Amino acid sequence: MASKKTDGLGPNTRLAHSGNDPRDYFGFVNPPVVHASTVLYPDAATMVTRNQRYTYGTRGTPTTDALAAAIDELEGSAGTIIVPSGLAAVTIPLLGFLAAGDHLLITDAVYFPTRHFADTMLKRLGVEVEYYDPLIGGGIAELLKPNTKVILTESPASNTFEVQDVPAIAAAAKTCDAVVMMDNTWATPLFFKPLDHGVDISIHAATKYPAGHSDVLLGTVSANAATWERLHAAFITLGCCSGPDDVYQVLRGLRTMGTRLARHQQSALEIARWLERQPGVAAVLHPGLESHPGHAIWKRDFSGSSGVFSIVLDGGGTRAAHAFLDTLQIFGLGYSWGGYESLAVPVTLSDRTVSRTPYPGPVIRLQIGLEDVEDLKADLARGLDAARSHDEIADGEP
C-alpha cells in the first residue's frame, strides 16, 4: 500500500495525510474497510509459497495496514501491530519477549491490569517479576540481573503521574541487552516519541486519544528494527487481531487527534492551575505544572501534555471522596479517558509495593474533555464544596 510522504511536515498535516494514498482507491479519501478472513490465491504454486501481499485476515488487510502505516509515521517505527485493546497491547509484547526463568522489571506505578497480568499469568509461566520505584532513573542499573530481559516503563505514571527518566533507564538497559517497553498512552507520539529516547517498543491504548470518542477498544504496539520481527512473530502466533470496523474508527479518529489534544491540553492546564488555588485541594498531580516534582524531566523530554491528571483532596476519607464524585454533574463517573467527555474516578494505590506516597487525602483522577472550561470549573467547585462539608461532618462525629 502506498502512502503520501509526510516527512518534514507538521503534526496535524501528517495526521491528516498519513497511512494511505487516495490514488490507490480510485481517488476516495478514506481507505476501504476490508472485512476478511479467507483470501483467494490465483494458483496452487502461489498458495504453497504464499507469495502474495495478503494471505489471511489475521495477517493483515488494507485497513489494518493503513492504520499501522500512519502509526509508524508518527512513531518512527519499523512496524506496528494492531490489537483489540490497550491491555492486549501490553500483554502481547510481554509474552513475546519473556520466557520461564527471565527477569522482568516493571514500574511500581504501572496500570493496574498490567500488574495483575504480571502477578498472575507471567508468574505462573515462570517469569520473575520485580517492581521498581518509578523515579529510579539510571539507578535501575543496580536491579539488573543476567536474566533481565524486559524493563517496562510508563510515563507519566498511572493515576499519580510520576515522570520517569526514560533515557537513563534505556541507557542502563543496553548494558545487559534488555528490551525497554513503554506505555506511552498519556502523551501519544505527538508529545513524546519513545523510540527517539532509547525505548525499543512503544505501547498505546488507541482506545484513548487516537479513537477519541469512547466507543472503540483498540491497541497499537510499535517496534524498532531490532525488535520488530520478534514482536510480529508473537502477534501472528497469538492470533490476536482486531476487527476492521474498529481499526477504521481509530484511523478516522487519528485525523483529528492533534486538534483534540491541543484542546485537552489547554483546558487541562487551565483547570489544573485553577485547582491549585482552590480550598480543599492539597495537591494537583499534573506534570505540566511547575509545582510537579517531575516537571523538569517532563519539560526536557515531552513537547506537550494531555488532559488527564489527578488531584489530592485536603483531608477527608472515602466519604469526602464519594461526596465530591456524587455531586459532579458534567464529569461522568467512568473508567478510561481520551474521549470528548470529562470523567472522574477515585484512585486506589493499595497495590503499590515500593513507591507508596503518604497523600494527605483521597486521590481523584480527572479526564478533562472538550466541554467549556468555565462549566467544568463550576462543576469541580460544587464537588469540592461537597467534599469539605462531608469532611467537616466526619470531624465533628463523636
C-alpha positions as CSV (number, residue, x, y, z in Angstrom):
1,M,0.0,0.0,0.0
2,A,1.3,3.4,-0.9
3,S,1.3,6.3,1.4
4,K,1.8,10.0,1.0
5,K,5.2,11.2,2.0
6,T,4.8,13.4,5.0
7,D,8.4,13.8,6.3
8,G,9.1,17.3,7.5
9,L,5.5,18.3,7.7
10,G,3.7,19.5,10.8
11,P,1.9,17.1,13.1
12,N,-1.6,17.9,12.0
13,T,-0.7,17.7,8.3
14,R,0.9,14.3,9.0
15,L,-2.2,13.1,10.9
16,A,-4.4,14.2,8.0
17,H,-2.5,12.5,5.3
18,S,-0.5,9.6,6.7
19,G,-1.4,5.9,6.3
20,N,-2.9,5.8,2.8
21,D,-2.9,7.4,-0.6
22,P,-6.3,8.1,-2.2
23,R,-4.9,7.3,-5.6
24,D,-4.7,3.7,-4.5
25,Y,-8.5,3.6,-4.2
26,F,-9.8,5.5,-7.3
27,G,-9.4,8.8,-5.5
28,F,-11.5,8.1,-2.5
29,V,-10.1,10.0,0.5
30,N,-10.5,7.2,3.0
31,P,-9.3,3.6,2.5
32,P,-11.9,0.8,2.3
33,V,-13.0,-1.2,5.3
34,V,-12.0,-4.7,4.3
35,H,-13.9,-7.5,6.1
36,A,-11.8,-10.5,5.5
37,S,-10.9,-14.0,6.7
38,T,-10.3,-16.1,3.5
39,V,-8.1,-14.7,0.8
40,L,-8.0,-16.4,-2.6
41,Y,-4.8,-17.4,-4.4
42,P,-4.5,-17.4,-8.2
43,D,-2.9,-20.8,-8.4
44,A,-1.5,-23.7,-6.3
45,A,2.1,-22.5,-6.5
46,T,1.2,-19.1,-5.1
47,M,-0.8,-20.8,-2.3
48,V,2.0,-23.0,-1.3
49,T,4.6,-20.2,-1.3
50,R,2.2,-17.6,0.0
51,N,3.8,-15.3,-2.5
52,Q,1.2,-12.5,-2.4
53,R,0.6,-9.4,-0.3
54,Y,-2.4,-10.7,1.7
55,T,-2.7,-14.3,2.7
56,Y,-5.3,-14.5,5.5
57,G,-7.4,-12.0,7.5
58,T,-5.4,-12.4,10.7
59,R,-2.2,-11.4,9.0
60,G,-3.3,-8.0,7.7
61,T,-5.6,-6.2,5.4
62,P,-5.6,-2.9,3.6
63,T,-7.5,-1.5,6.5
64,T,-5.0,-2.6,9.2
65,D,-2.1,-1.6,7.0
66,A,-3.4,1.9,6.6
67,L,-3.6,2.4,10.4
68,A,-0.2,0.7,11.0
69,A,1.4,2.9,8.4
70,A,0.0,6.0,9.9
71,I,1.2,5.0,13.4
72,D,4.7,4.1,12.0
73,E,5.0,7.6,10.6
74,L,4.2,9.1,13.9
75,E,6.4,6.7,15.9
76,G,9.3,6.4,13.6
77,S,9.0,2.7,14.0
78,A,9.9,-0.3,11.8
79,G,6.5,-1.8,12.2
80,T,3.3,-1.7,14.2
81,I,0.8,-4.4,15.2
82,I,-2.9,-3.6,15.8
83,V,-4.5,-5.5,18.7
84,P,-8.1,-5.5,20.2
85,S,-7.4,-3.4,23.4
86,G,-4.9,-1.4,25.2
87,L,-4.3,-4.2,27.7
88,A,-3.6,-6.6,24.8
89,A,-1.0,-4.0,23.6
90,V,0.8,-4.6,26.9
91,T,0.4,-8.3,27.3
92,I,1.3,-9.4,23.7
93,P,4.9,-7.9,23.7
94,L,5.5,-9.2,27.2
95,L,4.5,-12.7,26.1
96,G,6.6,-12.3,23.0
97,F,9.8,-11.4,24.8
98,L,9.7,-13.3,28.0
99,A,10.1,-17.0,28.9
100,A,10.4,-19.1,32.1
101,G,13.4,-18.0,34.1
102,D,13.5,-14.5,32.7
103,H,13.5,-11.4,35.0
104,L,11.1,-8.6,34.3
105,L,11.3,-5.1,35.8
106,I,8.1,-3.1,36.0
107,T,7.5,0.4,37.3
108,D,5.6,0.2,40.6
109,A,3.2,2.9,39.3
110,V,2.0,0.8,36.4
111,Y,-1.5,0.5,35.1
112,F,-3.2,-2.0,37.5
113,P,-4.4,-4.5,34.8
114,T,-0.8,-4.8,33.7
115,R,0.3,-5.5,37.3
116,H,-2.5,-8.1,37.5
117,F,-1.3,-9.8,34.3
118,A,2.3,-9.9,35.6
119,D,1.4,-11.2,39.0
120,T,-0.8,-13.9,37.7
121,M,-0.1,-15.2,34.2
122,L,3.5,-14.2,33.9
123,K,4.4,-15.6,37.3
124,R,2.6,-18.9,36.5
125,L,4.7,-19.1,33.4
126,G,7.9,-18.9,35.4
127,V,8.8,-15.2,34.9
128,E,10.5,-13.5,37.8
129,V,8.6,-10.2,38.3
130,E,10.1,-7.3,40.2
131,Y,8.7,-3.8,40.7
132,Y,10.9,-0.7,40.9
133,D,10.4,2.9,42.0
134,P,9.2,5.0,39.0
135,L,11.7,7.7,40.0
136,I,14.7,5.3,40.0
137,G,16.2,6.7,36.7
138,G,19.7,5.4,36.0
139,G,19.7,3.7,39.4
140,I,17.8,0.9,37.8
141,A,21.2,-0.5,36.8
142,E,21.5,-1.8,40.4
143,L,18.4,-4.0,39.8
144,L,19.6,-5.5,36.5
145,K,20.4,-9.2,36.6
146,P,22.0,-11.6,34.0
147,N,18.4,-12.8,33.2
148,T,16.8,-9.4,33.0
149,K,15.1,-9.4,29.6
150,V,12.5,-6.7,29.7
151,I,12.1,-3.3,31.5
152,L,8.5,-1.9,31.3
153,T,8.1,1.8,31.8
154,E,5.1,4.0,31.9
155,S,5.5,7.8,32.0
156,P,3.8,9.7,33.4
157,A,2.6,7.0,35.8
158,S,-1.0,5.8,36.1
159,N,-3.0,7.9,38.5
160,T,-0.1,9.7,40.3
161,F,1.8,10.9,37.2
162,E,5.4,10.4,38.2
163,V,7.6,11.3,35.3
164,Q,10.3,8.6,34.6
165,D,13.8,9.4,33.3
166,V,13.3,7.1,30.3
167,P,16.5,7.9,28.5
168,A,18.5,7.0,31.7
169,I,16.6,3.7,32.1
170,A,17.1,2.9,28.4
171,A,20.8,3.6,28.7
172,A,21.1,1.2,31.6
173,A,19.1,-1.5,29.9
174,K,21.5,-1.5,27.0
175,T,24.3,-2.8,29.3
176,C,22.5,-6.1,29.6
177,D,20.6,-6.1,26.2
178,A,17.2,-5.8,28.0
179,V,14.3,-4.7,25.9
180,V,12.7,-1.5,27.0
181,M,9.0,-1.2,26.6
182,M,6.9,1.9,27.3
183,D,3.2,2.5,27.8
184,N,3.0,6.0,26.2
185,T,-0.8,6.3,26.1
186,W,-0.8,9.5,28.1
187,A,1.4,11.5,25.7
188,T,0.8,9.8,22.4
189,P,3.6,10.1,19.8
190,L,2.7,13.7,19.2
191,F,4.0,14.7,22.7
192,F,6.6,12.0,23.2
193,K,8.3,9.6,20.8
194,P,9.7,6.7,22.9
195,L,11.9,5.2,20.2
196,D,13.7,8.6,20.0
197,H,14.6,8.2,23.7
198,G,16.1,4.7,23.6
199,V,12.9,2.7,24.0
200,D,12.5,-0.4,21.8
201,I,8.8,-0.9,21.9
202,S,6.1,1.8,22.2
203,I,2.7,0.8,23.5
204,H,-0.6,2.7,23.2
205,A,-4.2,2.2,24.2
206,A,-5.6,3.6,21.0
207,T,-9.0,3.4,22.8
208,K,-7.9,6.7,24.3
209,Y,-6.8,9.7,22.2
210,P,-6.5,8.1,18.8
211,A,-10.1,6.9,18.9
212,G,-11.3,9.8,20.9
213,H,-15.0,9.1,21.2
214,S,-15.3,6.5,24.0
215,D,-16.8,3.9,21.6
216,V,-13.9,1.8,20.4
217,L,-11.4,-0.6,22.0
218,L,-8.0,-0.9,20.3
219,G,-4.3,-1.0,21.0
220,T,-1.1,-0.5,19.0
221,V,2.4,-1.7,19.5
222,S,5.3,-0.2,17.6
223,A,8.8,-1.6,17.5
224,N,12.2,-0.5,16.3
225,A,14.1,-2.5,13.7
226,A,15.9,-4.7,16.3
227,T,12.7,-6.0,17.9
228,W,10.1,-5.8,15.1
229,E,10.5,-9.4,13.7
230,R,10.1,-11.0,17.2
231,L,7.1,-8.7,18.0
232,H,5.4,-9.5,14.8
233,A,6.0,-13.2,15.2
234,A,4.4,-13.1,18.6
235,F,1.4,-11.3,17.2
236,I,0.9,-13.8,14.4
237,T,1.4,-16.8,16.8
238,L,-1.2,-15.5,19.3
239,G,-3.7,-14.6,16.5
240,C,-4.9,-11.6,18.5
241,C,-6.1,-9.4,15.6
242,S,-8.7,-6.6,15.5
243,G,-11.9,-6.1,13.7
244,P,-11.8,-3.9,10.6
245,D,-14.6,-1.5,11.8
246,D,-12.7,-0.7,15.0
247,V,-9.5,-0.2,13.1
248,Y,-11.2,2.1,10.7
249,Q,-12.8,4.1,13.5
250,V,-9.3,4.7,15.1
251,L,-7.8,5.7,11.7
252,R,-10.6,8.2,11.3
253,G,-10.1,9.5,14.9
254,L,-6.4,9.9,14.2
255,R,-7.2,12.6,11.7
256,T,-8.4,15.0,14.4
257,M,-6.3,13.8,17.3
258,G,-3.9,16.8,17.1
259,T,-6.7,19.3,17.2
260,R,-8.4,17.4,20.1
261,L,-5.2,17.0,22.0
262,A,-4.5,20.7,21.8
263,R,-7.9,21.5,23.4
264,H,-7.5,18.8,26.0
265,Q,-4.0,20.2,26.9
266,Q,-5.1,23.8,27.1
267,S,-8.2,23.1,29.1
268,A,-6.5,20.7,31.5
269,L,-3.6,23.1,32.3
270,E,-6.0,26.0,32.9
271,I,-8.1,23.8,35.2
272,A,-5.1,22.3,37.0
273,R,-3.7,25.8,37.7
274,W,-7.1,26.9,39.0
275,L,-7.4,23.9,41.2
276,E,-4.0,24.6,42.8
277,R,-5.6,27.8,44.3
278,Q,-8.9,26.1,45.5
279,P,-9.6,25.4,49.1
280,G,-9.9,21.7,49.8
281,V,-7.2,20.7,47.3
282,A,-3.9,19.6,48.8
283,A,-2.0,19.0,45.6
284,V,-2.5,18.8,41.8
285,L,-0.6,15.9,40.2
286,H,0.0,17.3,36.7
287,P,3.5,17.1,35.1
288,G,2.9,20.3,33.2
289,L,2.7,22.3,36.3
290,E,5.8,24.0,37.7
291,S,4.9,22.6,41.1
292,H,5.1,19.0,40.0
293,P,8.3,17.1,41.2
294,G,8.8,15.7,37.7
295,H,8.2,18.9,35.8
296,A,11.9,19.4,34.8
297,I,12.2,16.0,33.2
298,W,8.8,16.4,31.6
299,K,9.8,19.7,30.1
300,R,13.1,18.2,28.9
301,D,11.6,15.2,27.1
302,F,7.9,16.0,26.3
303,S,6.6,18.5,23.9
304,G,3.1,18.7,25.4
305,S,0.7,17.3,27.9
306,S,-2.7,15.6,27.6
307,G,-5.9,16.1,29.5
308,V,-5.5,13.6,32.4
309,F,-4.2,14.3,35.8
310,S,-5.1,13.8,39.5
311,I,-5.9,15.9,42.5
312,V,-5.4,15.2,46.2
313,L,-8.1,16.3,48.5
314,D,-7.0,18.2,51.6
315,G,-8.0,15.6,54.2
316,G,-11.1,13.5,54.4
317,G,-11.6,9.9,53.5
318,T,-13.9,7.8,51.5
319,R,-17.0,9.8,52.5
320,A,-15.4,13.0,51.3
321,A,-14.2,11.5,48.0
322,H,-17.7,10.0,47.3
323,A,-19.4,13.3,48.2
324,F,-17.1,15.0,45.6
325,L,-17.8,12.5,42.9
326,D,-21.5,12.2,43.5
327,T,-22.0,15.9,43.4
328,L,-20.5,16.3,39.9
329,Q,-23.0,17.0,37.1
330,I,-20.8,17.3,34.0
331,F,-18.0,15.0,34.9
332,G,-19.1,11.4,34.4
333,L,-18.0,8.6,36.7
334,G,-16.4,6.1,34.4
335,Y,-13.2,4.4,33.6
336,S,-10.9,5.1,30.6
337,W,-10.2,8.5,29.2
338,G,-9.2,10.3,26.0
339,G,-12.8,10.8,24.8
340,Y,-14.6,14.1,24.3
341,E,-16.3,14.0,27.7
342,S,-14.9,14.8,31.1
343,L,-14.6,11.9,33.6
344,A,-13.6,11.4,37.3
345,V,-12.6,8.3,39.2
346,P,-11.4,7.6,42.7
347,V,-7.8,6.3,42.8
348,T,-6.7,3.3,44.9
349,L,-3.0,2.9,45.5
350,S,-3.0,-0.1,47.8
351,D,-1.4,-2.3,45.1
352,R,1.9,-0.5,45.2
353,T,4.8,-2.1,46.9
354,V,7.9,0.0,46.7
355,S,6.7,3.6,46.0
356,R,3.8,4.4,48.3
357,T,3.4,8.1,48.9
358,P,1.5,9.3,52.1
359,Y,-1.0,11.6,50.5
360,P,-3.0,13.8,53.0
361,G,-6.3,12.9,51.5
362,P,-8.1,10.9,48.8
363,V,-6.7,11.0,45.2
364,I,-9.1,11.5,42.4
365,R,-8.2,11.3,38.7
366,L,-9.7,13.7,36.3
367,Q,-10.1,13.5,32.5
368,I,-10.7,16.9,31.1
369,G,-12.8,16.7,28.0
370,L,-13.8,19.1,25.3
371,E,-16.5,21.0,27.3
372,D,-16.3,24.7,28.1
373,V,-13.7,25.3,30.8
374,E,-15.9,27.6,32.9
375,D,-18.6,24.9,33.1
376,L,-16.0,22.3,34.3
377,K,-14.6,24.7,36.9
378,A,-18.1,25.3,38.3
379,D,-18.8,21.5,38.4
380,L,-15.5,20.9,40.2
381,A,-16.2,23.7,42.7
382,R,-19.5,22.0,43.5
383,G,-17.7,18.8,44.2
384,L,-15.0,20.4,46.4
385,D,-17.7,22.2,48.5
386,A,-19.5,18.8,49.0
387,A,-16.2,17.1,50.0
388,R,-15.4,19.8,52.5
389,S,-18.9,19.6,54.0
390,H,-18.6,15.8,54.5
391,D,-15.1,16.2,55.9
392,E,-16.4,18.7,58.5
393,I,-19.2,16.3,59.4
394,A,-16.8,13.5,59.8
395,D,-14.5,15.6,62.0
396,G,-17.5,16.5,64.2
397,E,-18.7,13.0,64.8
398,P,-18.0,11.5,68.2
